Amino acid sequence: MHDERRRIEERVARLHTQRITPATYAAAVPLEVTAWQAPGEPVPFAQAAAAPYTPFAMDTPWGPPWGTTWFRMRGRVPAEWAGRRVESVIDLGFVGDWPGNQAEALVHRTDGTPLKAVNPLNQYVPVAHPAAGGEAVEYLVEAASNPDILANGFAAPTPLGDPRTAGDRPLYTFRRADLAVLDEQVWHLDLDLQVLRELMLELGEHEPRRHEIAHALDRAMDLLDLDDVPGSAPAVRDALRPVLAKPAHASAHILSGVGHAHIDTAWLWPVRETKRKASRTFSNATALADEYEEFVFACSQAQQYEWVRDNHPHVWERIKKSVAKGQWAPVGGMWVEADGNLPGGEALARQLVHGKRFFMEHFGIETKGVWVPDSFGYTAAYPQLAKLAGNEWFLTQKISWNQTNTFPHHTFWWEGIDGTRVFTHFPPIDTYNARFSGTEMARAVRNYAEKGGATRSLAPFGWGDGGGGPTREIMERARRLRDLEGSAKVEIEHPDAFFAKARAEYPDAPVWVGELYLELHRATYTTQARTKQGNRRSEHLLREAELWATTAALHAPGYSYPYERLDRLWKTVLLHQFHDILPGSSIAWVHREAEAEYARVAGELRDLTHEAIAALGTGGPRVFNTSPRERAEVVRTPEGAPVYVTVPANGSAPLAPADPPHPVTVDGHTLDNGIVRVTVAADGTLSSVRDLRAGRDVLAGQGNLLRLHTDLPNCWDAWDIDKHYRNRYTDLLEPDAVTVVEEGPLVGAIRVIRSFGRRSRITQTITVRAGSARIDFETDLDWHETEKILKAGFPVDLRAPHSSAEIQFGHVQRPTHTNTSWEAARFEVSGHRWVHIAEPGYGVAVINDSSYGHDVTRTVRDDGGTTTTVRLSLVRAPRVPDPEADQGRHRLTYALLPGARIEDAVAEGYALNLPLRVADSAGEPEPVVSVTGEGVTVEAVKLADDGSGDVVVRLYESRGGRAQGVLRPGFPTAGAQITDLLERPLDAARRDTDGTVPLTLRPFQILTLRLKRA
């Protein structure tokens, strides 16, 4: 047989795209359109309905950046269309090839009821099927003119990311608003051809099935009447039925299709626009559920549900009905799809608590999995947290973006730092916006790493980020691919069903131990430093407010625990942990608003703490310690004088001066407190740090060396830092001034001021305090660089085989060598309050109050010794998507802690982030709880969420070893229970006759105790 593939493929492509697709709509008449431009921010429907509208013509520009234009559309179905399927077709002037992040609209009836959204790949609104001739049609359409921030492939900065700089030039040109007849035979033929053509082109040239499809298409095209495409479409479809009816091979891969619409809670648009995106998308999904009984839509992020409930109750009621029918699947069990590395331990627990509770309260459904397809790596604390929240599975996709190494599994058991395992899946289709194209179907089969062990994978389908979610075209593709020779099979089902089947067929799946590190987007640990600082400080202020509110509730008659205020503040902080807000990868508008919200949250939390402490009584200054370790350190009085005090963990003590073990002396530029001796060189770096207890020098080079690197990644400026940043740098070694500013006896401090670059200026106060080995670097930075990163380095005379970095409820160890490509790829890593390096018998920690990114390297010196260098990433200056990212003022503190064990790093990490508070108080209550036992660390103290008055204490083992201890309540108790994160009982806690609770913890175990008050 002659090879005619090229002729056939070209013939079919032309007839399909030029004749069949354009014939989908058989007839059309224009709608009458009038418009009203809403001033400023979006307005409620009632206000828009009452507004004055003016005539509007097609091909007219509309929509200033971030504007809202309301269109009133009126028409009448022609009498001759009776009995046919009639739709409104609206094209707002959609641009580009991405269905999100541009013009989109929500179509309402005249009574305000939302019908569905209009998006680039979902432009229709059903009118009637079948239509009644003469039927009147009227809509009010809320159209958002969001700018296309992704235009030009993120190649250059854009002013469009903030309404203050975006201008008011119209962005879009309205193209179409018609009533039209959908020719269902032509529409189905179009889909038949899409599926067959794409399958044919993915099959190998040696595959008989490819040739069978080609010749079937060729014969079918012979039946197409070019002068009457609609009239001949049924015959063409009949000719294709045999080739569409051939069943898949018995061993064909199975794709479990799950409808999805990944909506970034903020990214290239502000939070206010996400509220509208969610309503648009959810209206589409509920409408599609009415058309396709097999449709299942998996939807995460309780915050977005709450917005829809509050803003569009009609859509909310439709969601509840879809949930009841089993077509809508709440998943994820988190308040938002949070960043996977940066939220603190308690915050990540609360993400799961608040998310799961929302779905249980409103739908009676307990979600069973963690659904976070798009975060930038995942903490090794996740498996334990997921299980403690009642989850059975974990899903993500993002690790497929690895820059260097291909992750070896798609279905596996993921083991966390404590040994907990959770069944985990990465969809090999490598997208969470699938549409079941031939390319995607072939990629899923080709990529699938579990061949021979398992047979199925999951495919989230639907257009995300305001693209409208799943479409009827995708559903029709799924129907045709349910059982089609040459293709994987598609089964639409609930993700719980997929995970149950996957686990049943693959119980001995491989195990991955430790963090899921994404070899990309490493700069998200540093970008938008003020956003990250706001998160860190909010987390610690929440801890403080809960502890002292609990103390007051136990000991202050008449005090009322602020349940509602704490709940609201927690949810605000959780919202801003979304994986494009906290990582710093959003537009300027998002981060400007985030900084304002953090300031508001901080003010209210300080008020809550003040109210709780004041409720304990007034009568004199006391020192309050919110951290989980007793502290003997210097604190400042309200007048600014230093005082050395000792304060119990989670408790308070009078502001009574005590003598420190050794005063601080200052000799030239040397600070000495009998524990450490620190010398500042003329260039402002540390020339020497001597650990006087150990009798050893700590540094192997210039300490606190500030290095300014050129930082232009290959793409994704705010997200990425590429390894070549290390090749070009300037060391900041020419200070404007080095001055002693405090000379003891309790505090010694030297101030170093530097000017550099483009008007940037950094002022650092290097401080040593009596009784402490910690050397603080209080930093005030006025930053005006572009495409740079500033790092602070500490070369330590240690041969450390690995570094340990704090994560949620523990720490991870990472090799300091680069033997393999996996280790070399971790050239920038994340951590929370501290990084620790050690050799047997000695260690050093670097502690911070708001930084997350760092690197650790190791070299061998000429003298044979080894230098292990820890460098904190302080601030960056990317220009996309926010051209002014990180510009301006930053205030932060980091510290060097010589002679540190892991437990010292833990204690000082809490201490730096939870400064002692001096307040007027007469109360001398016992701490709510006191804990003994090395490694037993209290993370949270609060009242139970159910309002019972029970006290909930969350603690964990923080060293990485087994721990035994005792918890002693500071109030009478009547019982103790071990609970899950949602404070539901798991087991009775052992309780001795004196009310104490003995504790035995495995390494990094999290334990939640519920103490019943007597």
C-alpha positions, -999 to +999 in steps of 0.1 A: +000+000+000+013+035-008+021+057+021-005+085+020-003+096+056+008+131+048-020+137+023-046+123+046-034+142+077-032+175+059-067+170+043-083+162+076-066+191+094-078+216+068-114+203+066-116+201+104-103+236+112-116+255+082-150+240+075-163+218+104-153+239+134-167+272+119-200+254+112-206+246+149-231+275+151-256+273+123-272+307+127-267+338+148-284+372+155-267+399+175-278+409+210-285+445+218-257+456+242-255+486+265-227+492+291-219+509+324-184+513+337-183+508+375-162+534+392-133+520+412-138+486+429-165+461+420-200+469+431-230+447+442-255+435+416-283+457+429-261+488+423-252+477+388-288+469+379-299+504+389-270+521+370-275+542+338-264+522+307-254+536+274-254+519+239-223+498+232-212+485+197-191+455+189-154+460+180-153+488+206-124+489+231-135+485+267-120+478+301-093+498+319-068+477+339-085+461+369-118+477+359-153+463+360-178+469+331-214+458+334-231+450+301-269+447+297-277+423+268-311+419+253-325+398+225-353+376+213-350+340+199-362+341+162-394+322+157-378+299+131-354+286+158-381+269+177-371+234+188-333+240+183-306+244+208-300+281+213-271+297+232-257+331+238-221+334+226-200+361+241-165+370+232-151+399+253-120+401+231-101+373+247-063+373+241-034+350+243-034+313+248-040+311+285-076+311+297-069+327+330-055+361+339-074+382+314-110+393+306-137+371+322-173+377+332-202+364+352-236+363+335-267+370+357-304+369+352-322+401+357-331+391+393-294+387+401-291+350+400-258+339+384-261+316+354-225+308+345-193+325+336-179+335+302-142+327+297-119+324+267-125+287+262-161+287+275-180+314+257-215+301+257-245+306+280-274+282+275-307+298+265-330+269+258-329+233+245-352+231+227-359+268+222-394+283+220-396+308+191-399+344+202-385+338+237-370+370+252-335+370+266-319+395+289-287+394+310-266+416+332-230+407+326-202+417+351-171+418+331-136+421+346-108+437+326-079+421+343-046+427+326-026+399+310+004+400+333+019+370+316+020+387+282+054+383+264+064+353+285+072+373+317+102+388+297+100+423+311+087+442+341+051+456+337+034+484+355+000+466+352+004+448+385-009+477+406-038+500+398-016+529+410+007+524+380-015+505+355-030+535+338-065+535+323-061+526+286-088+500+276-073+466+273-098+446+253-120+449+222-154+434+224-159+410+195-192+392+198-225+390+217-250+369+197-278+345+201-268+314+181-280+279+172-257+252+182-257+225+156-252+195+178-243+171+150-215+194+138-204+200+174-201+163+181-183+157+148-158+184+157-151+165+189-149+131+172-123+145+149-104+161+177-100+129+196-092+107+166-068+131+150-049+136+182-048+099+190-036+091+155-007+116+157+005+102+190+006+066+178+038+053+163+042+051+125+045+014+128+012+010+147-016-005+127-041+015+147-026+048+134-031+038+098-066+024+106-077+058+120-061+077+091-079+058+065-112+059+084-109+097+086-100+098+049-131+078+039-153+099+063-141+131+047-154+118+014-189+121+028-185+157+039-205+181+017-185+213+016-217+232+006-238+216+034-216+207+064-245+205+088-265+183+065-237+159+059-224+158+094-246+128+105-232+107+077-196+116+085-202+106+121-218+073+112-186+065+091-164+072+121-184+052+147-167+018+140-132+033+146-145+051+178-161+019+191-131-003+192-123-010+228-090-003+245-065-031+252-071-050+284-037-037+297-044-001+289-034+024+315-064+039+334-067+076+340-090+086+368-103+119+356-113+144+383-128+178+374-107+206+387-101+243+385-070+254+402-076+289+414-047+308+429-061+326+459-039+356+447-012+357+422-013+379+391-045+394+405-055+406+440-075+387+466-106+407+457-105+393+421-101+357+434-134+361+452-150+368+418-130+341+400-142+315+425-179+325+420-175+324+382-158+290+382-181+275+408-211+286+388-197+269+357-190+237+376-224+234+391-240+241+356-219+214+341-229+189+368-265+194+356-255+184+320-233+154+328-244+130+354-210+113+356-192+147+363-171+149+395-155+182+405-127+182+431-124+215+448-101+226+476-095+258+496-122+264+522-115+301+521-128+303+485-160+284+495-166+309+522-162+338+498-187+323+474-211+316+503-210+352+514-210+368+480-232+345+459-257+325+480-274+312+448-241+296+437-235+283+473-269+265+473-260+249+439-227+237+454-245+221+483-268+203+460-239+190+439-221+178+470-252+160+481-254+143+447-218+132+448-208+154+419-188+179+439-159+167+460-145+190+486-108+180+489-076+191+505-089+199+539-069+231+541-080+267+545-060+276+514-035+256+493-006+269+514+030+271+506+046+238+515+078+250+532+073+284+548+043+283+572+052+275+608+043+242+624+012+254+643+001+274+612+002+243+590-017+224+616-044+252+617-046+251+579-057+215+581-080+222+612-098+251+597-102+236+563-115+202+575-138+218+600-154+240+573-162+210+551-175+190+580-197+219+592-212+229+559-213+196+540-211+169+566-180+156+548-146+148+563-120+152+536-095+123+533-066+138+514-043+167+512-046+183+477-018+208+470-008+204+433+010+237+429+032+245+459+069+248+456+081+218+475+068+201+506+080+199+542+089+165+556+065+173+585+035+169+562+029+131+565+025+133+603+004+164+601-018+149+574-024+118+594-031+136+626-058+156+608-074+124+597-061+122+561-052+091+542-036+104+510-015+133+496-016+147+460+007+171+443+021+176+408+047+203+410+077+181+416+076+172+379+090+207+373+124+196+388+152+214+370+178+186+373+166+152+386+135+133+376+115+122+406+115+084+404+079+076+415+043+086+407+026+065+434+045+059+466+045+060+504+059+093+516+077+090+550+081+121+572+107+130+598+089+111+625+083+079+605+047+085+596+038+075+561+011+087+538+000+073+505+010+098+478+005+103+441+020+126+415-002+126+383+021+116+354-001+137+331+021+165+345-006+191+347-035+201+370-053+217+340-057+187+318-081+185+288-075+149+277-057+159+246-038+133+226-005+147+238-016+146+275-029+111+272+003+098+256+024+118+281+006+102+311+013+067+298+048+075+288+058+091+321+041+067+344+069+053+366+049+025+382+045+003+350+045-033+360+035-025+396+003-005+391-020+005+363-037+038+372-031+074+377-051+106+384-057+134+359-072+167+372-090+183+343-103+218+337-090+253+330-078+270+361-071+306+374-104+320+361-104+299+329-138+285+339-129+250+351-140+219+332-159+223+300-185+203+281-158+197+254-135+181+280-164+159+292-171+148+257-135+139+252-136+119+283-166+100+271-149+091+238-118+081+257-136+059+282-127+028+262-108+035+230-082+014+213-048+029+212-054+052+242-054+050+279-089+046+294-106+076+312-128+069+342-143+100+358-144+094+396-140+109+430-103+112+441-111+091+472-121+063+448-089+067+428-067+065+459-086+035+473-081+016+440-045+027+437-036+017+472-054-017+468-035-026+437-001-013+449+001-019+487+039-024+484+045+009+466+081+023+471+089+047+500+104+082+497+118+095+530+121+131+538+112+164+522+098+167+487+123+193+475+114+212+443+145+218+422+131+251+410+116+282+425+142+283+453+140+321+455+105+318+470+123+313+503+135+350+501+115+372+477+092+398+492+109+398+526+084+420+543+056+396+534+076+367+550+084+388+580+047+396+584+039+360+584+066+350+609+057+377+633+020+370+630+025+333+639+044+342+670+020+370+680-008+344+677+010+320+700+015+348+725-021+360+724-034+324+728-011+316+757-020+347+778-056+346+768-057+310+782-038+322+813-064+349+819-093+326+812-080+303+839-070+329+865-089+361+859-125+361+870-148+377+844-123+374+815-138+360+783-116+340+760-116+358+726-126+328+704-141+347+675-113+373+673-086+346+674-104+325+648-107+355+624-071+365+629-059+330+624-078+328+591-063+360+579-028+347+585-037+314+569-051+331+538-018+349+533+001+317+535-013+308+500+015+295+478+018+327+457+015+352+485+038+340+512+065+329+486+066+364+472+055+355+436+025+378+432+020+412+417+027+444+437-009+449+446-011+416+465+020+423+485+011+458+493-022+446+507-005+417+525+018+441+544-011+462+554-031+432+567-001+419+587+002+454+603-035+453+612-032+417+625-001+426+646-019+456+662-050+436+671-030+407+685-009+430+707-042+444+719-055+409+727-023+401+746-025+434+765-061+428+775-053+393+787-023+404+808-043+434+822-071+411+832-046+394+856-044+427+876-022+457+878+004+466+904+039+465+890+061+456+861+064+419+853+083+400+825+063+376+804+080+347+786+059+331+758+087+307+747+088+270+758+121+273+777+131+291+809+151+322+801+178+340+819+186+371+798+187+408+795+154+426+790+147+463+786+125+482+810+098+505+795+124+533+800+150+514+779+173+503+807+187+468+805+179+444+833+190+408+838+161+385+848+151+349+849+116+339+837+100+305+836+088+289+804+053+299+794+052+321+825+061+354+841+083+368+869+087+402+885+110+427+868+136+423+896+172+429+886+196+400+892+234+398+887+245+381+855+272+354+857+297+378+841+295+414+830+300+425+794+333+444+788+341+464+757+378+469+747+381+488+715+360+468+690+360+436+711+330+426+731+334+400+759+308+386+783+328+357+797+311+332+773+321+346+740+346+372+729+338+390+696+361+412+677+348+435+649+374+443+622+379+477+606+360+465+575+330+458+598+331+420+596+338+397+625+375+390+626+372+367+655+346+349+676+362+330+706+340+305+725+355+310+760+337+279+774+351+255+748+384+273+743+381+274+706+379+299+678+347+296+659+354+314+626+376+303+597+372+336+578+354+369+578+322+365+599+290+383+589+304+389+555+277+407+535+279+397+498+259+413+470+253+389+441+240+396+406+208+376+405+191+372+371+176+337+368+169+322+334+131+328+339+105+333+366+123+362+383+105+363+416+105+325+419+139+314+408+175+317+418+199+299+395+232+285+405+252+310+383+243+338+408+274+327+428+297+336+400+294+374+402+294+393+435+307+422+455+318+419+491+307+449+512+340+457+530+341+495+531+320+507+560+310+543+565+314+539+602+322+513+629+312+527+663+307+514+698+272+523+709+268+504+742+296+496+766+282+472+793+279+460+819+248+441+806+250+450+769+279+456+746+271+468+710+290+480+679+272+497+650+284+493+614+270+515+587+275+508+550+264+525+518+265+506+486+250+501+452+222+523+441+215+544+472+213+514+494+223+517+531+226+491+558+230+497+595+239+467+617+242+467+655+263+438+666+252+430+702+265+407+730+245+405+762+254+393+796+247+356+802+242+347+766+264+331+739+242+346+712+256+373+690+228+394+675+229+414+642+201+439+644+197+450+608+181+482+593+183+480+555+173+507+531+173+486+498+173+501+463+191+474+442+177+456+411+183+420+401+205+414+432+205+392+462+222+401+495+236+373+517+252+372+551+279+345+555+295+328+585+325+306+576+329+283+606+359+261+615+339+229+615+339+197+595+301+193+593+289+163+572+254+178+571+234+209+581+202+207+602+175+232+594+144+238+615+111+229+598+076+224+612+078+204+644+114+193+640+143+196+616+158+181+585+194+172+578+210+179+544+245+168+533+270+196+529+287+177+501+276+175+464+284+138+456+253+134+435+231+156+413+204+154+440+227+170+466+241+195+441+206+207+432+200+218+468+222+249+464+195+270+481+173+255+507+147+266+532+146+266+570+127+283+597+142+299+628+176+282+628+203+263+609+227+242+628+261+227+618+283+204+639+311+180+642+312+155+671+315+175+703+308+210+689+282+229+670+272+263+658+238+277+650+227+306+628+193+320+640+169+344+624+137+363+631+123+364+595+145+347+569+138+314+553+164+309+525+200+299+531+229+278+517+255+257+534+288+248+517+320+231+527+356+236+516+390+222+528+416+248+536+453+247+528+461+239+565+440+207+562+411+221+582+375+222+569+354+254+567+316+250+567+299+282+556+263+291+564+249+320+544+215+335+551+196+351+521+184+384+534+167+402+505+163+400+467+154+425+440+135+407+412+115+429+388+088+404+375+059+403+383+065+432+408+090+457+394+095+472+429+098+439+448+116+444+482+125+480+475+127+502+506+130+496+543+136+463+560+143+456+597+154+422+608+176+404+632+198+373+628+223+358+652+253+335+656+252+310+684+286+294+692+288+261+711+252+252+702+236+218+705+203+212+686+184+219+718+202+253+722+192+262+686+156+253+694+156+274+726+173+305+710+151+302+679+121+306+700+137+333+722+147+355+692+112+352+677+094+356+710+111+385+728+103+389+765+074+413+772+074+437+801+040+448+812+022+461+843+006+432+861-001+422+897-010+386+889+014+358+897-003+328+881+015+296+876+023+288+839-007+271+823+016+241+818+051+233+828+071+206+810+102+187+820+123+165+797+150+172+772+135+177+738+099+180+749+088+213+735+054+231+738+042+246+706+008+259+714-014+265+745-051+274+739-086+267+749-104+240+730-123+253+699-156+238+710-160+264+739-159+237+766-132+255+785-108+225+782-072+234+777-054+221+746-016+218+746+003+208+715+039+197+720+065+178+701+099+162+704+124+187+690+158+171+691+152+141+668+156+115+696+133+097+721+121+119+749+106+113+783+092+140+805+063+152+826+036+178+819+024+196+850-008+217+846-009+250+865-046+245+872-068+218+887-077+191+861-102+163+860-088+143+831-065+143+801-069+129+766-047+125+735-064+140+705-059+145+668-053+180+654-091+187+654-091+180+692-111+148+688-101+120+712-077+093+701-068+078+735-068+085+772-036+101+784-019+085+815-024+108+844-008+105+878-025+112+911-010+147+914-025+156+880+007+154+861+009+137+827+039+115+820+052+119+784+070+095+762+077+107+726+093+092+696+116+114+675+097+144+662+064+131+674+036+157+677+013+152+706-019+171+713-033+169+748-067+180+759-069+188+797-103+189+813-106+215+840-118+204+874 
